[in-house]
Structures are given as C-alpha cells and as structure tokens.
Amino acid sequence: MYNLDIMDGVDDSCIDLDKLYIGRLNKEKRRVMTYLNVYKKLVTKIIQANTREETELLFPIPTFIMGVPLFDPQRCAAYMMVRLNKKGFIVKYVQPNVLYVCWNIEKEDLPEPTKEVISQEESKMLSAIESYRDQTDFDLIELMDKQKVFGARPGAQ
C-alpha cells in the first residue's frame, strides 16, 4: 500500500481554494483587458478608414504584445467579432489571425435603434440648415437664378 506519512512534512496552508480561484479570475481579467486594448486599436483603425471614406479593412491581430501576458489571438478575434457584430458590422475571420471588417451598410439594413438615432441626427441637421438659412439672406435658388441672368456658371457649357 501507499505510505501517506510522507506528506506530513509538507505545509498545505499555502493551498487555498479561494486564492486559487481569485488567481484564475485575475488572469482572466488581464486577458480580457488585453482583448479590450486590441479592440480599441481596431476601433481606431475603423474610424481612420471611415474618415478616408473607406468602408472595409483588414486588421491583423497581434500574436503577442510586449509587456502583456500571452493570449490566444483566436479567442481575441472571437471577442472582437462578437462586439462588432452586435454593433451591426460585418466581420469575417481570415487565417491566420486577420479580421475583415465591413460597414458598407445601407440605412434600411441597420437595426431599428440605429435608424432612430440617424433619423434624429438628420432632423437636427435639417433644422440647423433651416435656421441658418432663416438667419441669412442667402438663398441657393436665387443665386442659381442670378447665374442664369448673368450667364452660365464657370466651367459649365
């Protein structure tokens, strides 16, 4: 049989299930924070691409980041895909560790809450334009009529 008396000299006070559980939670928290930081970089890239009037991009997921504990790039990709899909983006995973992100979506294809926000923003912009037009004597139709009277627009035939 086995001699269990060998364990008498071992200090088992260092093994505590609560400490093990907390350690595992802290590691998972650091991992999710890493995923979040990579996600923030992707969001920045999307905003930059959108300012260049692009509607899609390829985002390489780093396999490691200096000063950050090792992480699984595929799990990081899954994390980002879920977040972007919830926001209405089209996201595809391309081997190895690249995300294709597309936001070339027509207003009709957007989720209802997003349509509402866009409609509210359009209303605000239209009312701002109208209030600007009311504050000035400038009228585009009058200007176009004056151009007809004085001749064709520059560059027009």
C-alpha positions as CSV (number, residue, x, y, z in Angstrom):
1,M,0.0,0.0,0.0
2,Y,0.9,3.6,-0.1
3,N,2.6,5.4,2.7
4,L,0.7,8.7,3.3
5,D,3.1,9.7,6.1
6,I,5.4,11.2,3.5
7,M,3.1,14.2,3.3
8,D,3.5,15.0,7.0
9,G,6.4,17.4,6.3
10,V,4.5,19.4,3.6
11,D,2.9,22.7,4.5
12,D,-0.5,22.6,2.9
13,S,-1.5,26.0,4.3
14,C,-0.4,27.6,1.0
15,I,-3.1,25.8,-0.9
16,D,-6.4,27.6,-0.5
17,L,-9.2,27.2,-3.0
18,D,-10.2,30.9,-2.6
19,K,-6.7,32.0,-3.5
20,L,-6.6,29.7,-6.5
21,Y,-10.0,30.9,-7.7
22,I,-9.0,34.6,-7.3
23,G,-5.8,34.0,-9.1
24,R,-7.6,32.4,-12.0
25,L,-10.1,35.3,-12.1
26,N,-7.3,37.9,-12.1
27,K,-5.6,36.1,-15.0
28,E,-8.9,36.1,-16.9
29,K,-9.4,39.8,-16.2
30,R,-5.9,40.6,-17.6
31,R,-6.7,38.5,-20.6
32,V,-10.0,40.3,-21.3
33,M,-8.2,43.7,-20.7
34,T,-5.7,42.7,-23.4
35,Y,-8.6,41.8,-25.8
36,L,-10.2,45.2,-25.0
37,N,-6.9,47.0,-25.8
38,V,-6.6,45.2,-29.1
39,Y,-10.3,46.0,-29.8
40,K,-9.7,49.7,-29.1
41,K,-6.9,49.7,-31.7
42,L,-9.3,48.1,-34.2
43,V,-11.9,50.8,-33.5
44,T,-9.3,53.5,-34.1
45,K,-8.4,51.8,-37.4
46,I,-12.1,51.7,-38.4
47,I,-12.5,55.4,-37.5
48,Q,-9.4,56.3,-39.5
49,A,-10.6,54.3,-42.5
50,N,-14.0,55.9,-42.3
51,T,-12.5,59.4,-42.5
52,R,-10.8,58.3,-45.7
53,E,-14.3,57.2,-46.9
54,E,-13.4,53.6,-46.9
55,T,-16.0,51.0,-45.8
56,E,-13.9,48.0,-45.1
57,L,-10.5,47.0,-43.7
58,L,-8.2,44.1,-42.8
59,F,-7.0,44.1,-39.2
60,P,-4.1,41.8,-38.3
61,I,-4.5,40.5,-34.7
62,P,-1.1,40.6,-32.9
63,T,0.1,37.2,-31.8
64,F,1.8,38.8,-28.8
65,I,2.2,42.2,-27.3
66,M,5.4,43.2,-25.4
67,G,4.7,43.6,-21.7
68,V,1.4,41.8,-21.8
69,P,0.8,38.2,-20.7
70,L,0.5,35.7,-23.6
71,F,-3.0,35.4,-25.0
72,D,-4.8,33.4,-27.7
73,P,-5.2,35.5,-30.8
74,Q,-8.2,33.4,-32.0
75,R,-10.1,34.0,-28.7
76,C,-9.2,37.7,-29.1
77,A,-10.7,37.6,-32.6
78,A,-13.8,35.9,-31.3
79,Y,-14.2,38.6,-28.6
80,M,-13.9,41.4,-31.2
81,M,-16.2,39.7,-33.7
82,V,-18.9,39.4,-31.1
83,R,-18.6,43.1,-30.1
84,L,-18.6,44.3,-33.7
85,N,-21.4,42.0,-34.8
86,K,-23.6,43.4,-32.0
87,K,-23.0,46.9,-33.4
88,G,-24.0,45.9,-37.0
89,F,-20.6,45.4,-38.6
90,I,-19.9,42.5,-41.0
91,V,-16.9,40.7,-39.6
92,K,-15.1,37.6,-41.1
93,Y,-12.1,35.8,-39.7
94,V,-9.3,35.2,-42.2
95,Q,-6.5,32.7,-41.4
96,P,-4.0,33.4,-39.8
97,N,-5.3,36.0,-37.3
98,V,-6.8,38.6,-39.5
99,L,-10.2,40.2,-39.3
100,Y,-12.0,41.5,-42.3
101,V,-14.4,44.3,-41.2
102,C,-17.0,45.9,-43.4
103,W,-19.5,48.6,-42.6
104,N,-20.9,49.4,-46.1
105,I,-24.5,49.1,-45.0
106,E,-27.5,51.0,-46.2
107,K,-29.7,52.8,-43.7
108,E,-32.5,50.3,-44.4
109,D,-30.3,47.4,-43.3
110,L,-29.5,48.9,-39.9
111,P,-31.1,47.8,-36.6
112,E,-34.1,49.9,-35.5
113,P,-32.4,51.8,-32.7
114,T,-29.6,52.9,-35.0
115,K,-32.2,54.0,-37.6
116,E,-33.8,56.1,-34.9
117,V,-30.6,57.8,-34.0
118,I,-29.8,58.5,-37.6
119,S,-33.3,59.9,-38.2
120,Q,-32.8,62.2,-35.1
121,E,-29.4,63.3,-36.3
122,E,-30.8,64.0,-39.8
123,S,-33.6,66.0,-38.3
124,K,-31.2,68.1,-36.2
125,M,-29.0,68.8,-39.3
126,L,-32.0,69.8,-41.4
127,S,-33.3,72.1,-38.7
128,A,-29.8,73.6,-38.3
129,I,-29.7,74.2,-42.0
130,E,-33.1,75.8,-42.0
131,S,-32.3,78.0,-39.0
132,Y,-29.1,79.1,-40.8
133,R,-31.0,79.9,-44.0
134,D,-33.5,81.8,-41.9
135,Q,-30.7,83.9,-40.3
136,T,-29.1,84.8,-43.7
137,D,-30.4,86.3,-46.8
138,F,-28.6,83.6,-48.8
139,D,-30.9,81.5,-51.0
140,L,-29.5,78.9,-53.3
141,I,-32.3,79.2,-55.8
142,E,-31.9,82.9,-56.0
143,L,-28.2,82.5,-56.6
144,M,-28.8,80.0,-59.4
145,D,-31.4,82.3,-61.0
146,K,-28.9,85.2,-60.9
147,Q,-26.3,82.9,-62.6
148,K,-28.8,82.3,-65.3
149,V,-29.3,86.0,-65.8
150,F,-25.6,86.8,-65.8
151,G,-24.6,83.8,-67.8
152,A,-23.6,80.2,-67.3
153,R,-21.6,79.0,-64.3
154,P,-17.9,78.9,-64.7
155,G,-16.9,75.6,-66.2
156,A,-20.5,74.9,-67.5
157,Q,-21.3,74.6,-71.2
